Amino acid sequence: MENYLTIFREVRSLLEQEGYSNDTISSNYEEIFKNLSPNELTFQQLMVEYLSEFNVKSMDYIDQHYWTNGIRVRRYNDALIVTDVIDDLQFVVGDEIVALSGDPLSDLAERYQKLLFNEPAERQDWHPILRKQSSAKVRRSDQYYDFDLHVYDDNRGLDVIQHDQYTEVVVYSIDMLQRYLHEPAERLLIDLTAAYGVIPDNQIDWMAEQLARTEFVMLVDAMTKGSAERLADSFAGRGRLVGRETYGQAQPLKKVALGNHFFIYSAYKDKTVLPDVMVELSESSFLQDDIRQVGRFELMNRLSNQ
């Protein structure tokens, strides 16, 4: 308990140094940590809730070891659409999660408004909320299923897919893109729509320099976060970004190791990146890879004009 309280006080001090101060909220959470003995997961979730009180997307408190529920989801109307199955094979792409731990999604959306930053449904990141849950009610066609939710390590870094005229690089961990760019292909489709991670700005600048030597198109979306978002911002307005408005962490980010977690924050206000080619959202967008289709078209146009 004392260790968690010490960490909380250190985060509070760092926030106050950046001008984020709310004595009432901070004192309330300090009392919580004085009187509770949370486990690692509970502590991390409480810290995320505390940071959400400041309504700044650039603040986060994450595990040093990345893990997931084995699926990726996006909200559309009152359901979470499963857009990718990583490890939990009881799900299939296209499943609609309509309730979590017995609560309808509409109720959860109201309860977790702060964690969702009051964003429109299609821009909400539900993965931190999903990690809090024990079960999911799933609609598949006209059938309903109840699944227990599980925890998996996410060891994906990036996928490299060779095409006849270009190489597609699907990025999950931004530091793995940095490694790849030591010897990149000359024609690239860089997919940052699910990229995560925070690395120093000088490394982002180096990646931008490496990419500038290639012919590429970069894919972005509302779940493009952290240093991937900052990398995309390096090319804003140059005709290379395809997709939808990014998450909101495009400013320089600081990352501090505290216990088994990282505290991420910024001295600047939140900033998103707008793509040069905007892909409109529809109900089938998350299942048809519409951003990738438009990105391929734009890249082929650039290659044909060389």
N, C-alpha and C positions, 0 to 999 in steps of 0.2 A: 504493500500500500504506500509506504513512504517513497519508494522509487517512482511509482506512478505520480504521486503528488509533486515530487521534485521535477519530473519531466513536464508536467502541466505548468508549473510555475516558470520553467525555462521558456516554454512556448509563449506563455502570457507576456513575459518580459520582452521576447523578440517582437511580438506583435506591437507592444507599446512603443518600442523603439522605431517602428515603422509608422506610428501614428494611429494604430488601431487600438482604441481603449474604450472599454465599457465596464466600469467597475461593478455594476449590478450583475450583469451576465457572468463576468469572470469570477466574482465572489460566490455566486450560486454554484458554479461548477467546481470551484475549489472546495466548497462544503461537501459536494457529492464525493469527491475523491478522498476527503478526510474520513468519511463515514462508510465508504464501500471498499471492498477488496476485490476489484474486478479481475477477471482473467485477461490474457493478452487481447483476445478478440473483442471482449466487451470494452476494454480500455480504448482500443483503436476506434471502435464505433462511437464511443462517447466523445472522443477528441474530434472526430469528423463532425458530429452534431454541434460541438462547441464552435468550431471554425465556421460552420454554416450560419451561425448567428450574425456574422459580419457581412454576409452576402457578397463574398468576394470569391470568384471561381479559382483564382490563382492560389488560394490556400488549400492545402490537403494534408492528410496525415495517413500514410500508407505503409503497408508491410514492406520490409526490405526484400522479402521473398514473395514474388507475385503468385497469386493463386486465384482460381475462379470457381464458379459452379459448373464448369464444363460446357457452358453454352454462352452465346452472345445474343443479346436481345435488343429490340428497339420498340418503343411504344408507338402504337397507332390507334387512335380512339381509346377505347377502354380495354385494350389488351396489349400484352407484350408479345411481339412477333419474334420467334426464334429465327435468327438470321444466319447462325453458324453453330454447328455442333462440334465441339472440340474433343470432349472426353465422355460426356454423359449420353450414352447411346440409346437411352430410353426415349430421348427427344429426336425429332426430325425437323429439318428446316421447313418453316411454314407453320409449325405448331403455334397456337395462340394461347398464351397464359392469361387466364381471366381472373384468377385469384391466387393469393400467396398466403400460406399458413391460415387458410380459412377466410381471409378478408378479400372482398372484391377489389379489383385494381382501382376502381374509382375512389373507394374509401382510402386506400393507401396513398393515392395521388394527393388527396386532401391532407392526410396526416403528415406526409413528407414534403410538403410544399417548399420548406426552406432548403432541404437537401437537394431538391430539384431546381432550386434557384428561380422558382416561379416561371420557368421557361415553357414555351409551347410544347405540346406532347412530343412532337417529332424531334425536339432538341434535348430531351431529357436523358440523362445518364442514369439508368436504373440498376447498374451493376453493384454499386455499394449497398443499395437497398436489398437486392437479391441475396447478398451474402448474409443478411440478417434472418433469412427465412428458412423454414424447415421443410416446407412442402409446396407443391404447385398444382393447381387444377388446370388442365390443358384441354382445349378444344381442338380436335383434329377432324376436319370435315364436319359430320353431324354427330360425332362421338365425343364423349368426355372421359378423361382419365385423371387419376390422382397419382402424382409422382412424389416420392421423397427427393429432397435436394441433397447433393453431396458436394464435397470439396476436393478440388484437384490442383496440383501444381501446374502452372502454365509455363512450359519450357520452350514455347515457340519463340524464335528469334525473327526469322524471315524465311519466305519461300521464294526461290528463284525459278521462274518458268521460262523456258526457251521457246520463242516463236520464230517463224521464218525470217521476219524482218526486224525484230526487236526482242528485247529481254524484259520480262515483267518481274518486278521485285515487289512482293507483298510484305510489308513491314509490320511487325508486331512490337518488337523492342528496338527503340531508336539507336541504341548503341551497336546493335548488330548491323544496321545500315552503315554506320561509320566504318565498321570492319570491311564490309563489302566494297565500299567506295575506294579502297586502296587499289583495287584492280577492277574497275567497273567495265561493263559493256559500253559500246559507243552509242547505242540507241536504247532508251529506257522508258518504260512505263512504271513510275514509282507510285505504289499504292500506300497512302498514309491514312486511310479511312479508319483503321483500328489501331493505329500506332500509339504507344505509350512510352513513358520514361522521361527523365530529366538528366541532361548532361551539361557540362560547362559551355558557356557561349562561344569560347574560342574553338571548341570542337564543332559546334554548329556552323561557325564561319568557315572552317576547313571543309566541311561537307558541301557547303554552298559553292566553294571554289572548285571542288572536284566535279560537282554536277555541271557547273558552267562550261566545262570542257566537253560535255556530251550533248547529244540531242535527246531531250526528254520531255515528258508531260507528267505532271504530278496530280494525284487524285486526293481530294480532301473531303471531309464531311463533318457533321456535328460532333463525332466522336474522335476527331483528330485533336490530340491534346498534348500539352507539355512541349518538349523540345521539338517534336515533329511539327507542331503548329508554328513554332518560331522559325524552323527551317522553311516551311511553306511561305512565311511572311517575307523571307529573303527574296522571293521571286514574285511577289504580288505585283500585278499590273504589267507583267511581261508576257502575258498570253500563254503561260505554261500551266496554270492551275485550273483544274476541272472539278466540279462537284457542287458542294453546298457550304454555307458559312460554317467556320470551325468553332470549336468549343468555347474559347475565351481565355486561353493561357498563352497568348502570343508575345507577352512581355518577358523580359529577362527574369528567370526564376532562380531562387536560392534553394538549396537542398541541404538539410542538416540531419545527421544521423543521431537519433535519440533512442536508446535502448535497442529494440528490434525493429524500429520503424524509421521512416524518414518524414520530417516535417518540411513541407514545400510551401514557399510563400514568395511574394514579390513586393518590391517597393513602389510598384506602379499600379495604375488602375487596369482592370481587365481589358483585353483587346482580342477581337476576333479577326479572322482573315477571310476576305471575300474572294471567291474564285473568279478568274477571268471569264470562264464559261460556266454559267450557272445551270445546274440540272434540276428541273422542277420535281417536286416530291409528289408521288401518287401512292395509292394503297399497295401497289405491287412493286414499288421501288426497291424495297429492302430484299426482295426475293429475286428480282430480275437483274441485279447488278447493273442498273442503268448508268451509274457513274462510270463504271469500267467500260461499258459499251461506248459512251460518248468520249471517254479518254482515249480509247483505241482509235476512234475516228479522227480525233484531233491530232494524235501522234502520226498517223498515216498521212494526213494532210501536210504536216510539217516535213515529213520525209520525202514526199512527192515534190515538194517545192524546193528542195535543196539543189 
